[in-house]
Every structure is written in C-alpha cells, then in structure tokens.
C-alpha cells in the first residue's frame, strides 16, 4: 500500500482524486492490471501516463477541427 501512495504522490501532484483514479485505471488497462502496475518501475508508469495525456490532447485537437 505504501508503494501505491508513493506512485500517487509522484504522478498526480495537484490533481483531483477523480483524475488520479482515472489515470491509474488507464495505466492499468495498458499494462494489464493492478498486479502488473505494482510491478512496473515508476519511470515506466510515468511514461505510460504521459503518453495517455498526449494521446488525449491529440484527440481533442482533432475534435476541435
């Protein structure tokens, strides 16, 4: 549980709890679930999360056009 708290603090500084949960769910979908999420290095989780944010921004750009 302590590892999950560390992950939360490093990934979601200043975000609402709802955004934190949605972010973790999206990362778990990519990596294969909760167990795999806990086994990933924090840097890998950060990269996946940044990729998801980038992807969402690109989708929003396309929708605006």
ABEGO torsion letter per residue (X at the ends): XAAAAAAAAAAABGBBAAAAAAAAAAAAAAAGEAAAAAABBAAAAAAAAAAAAAAAAAAAAAAAX
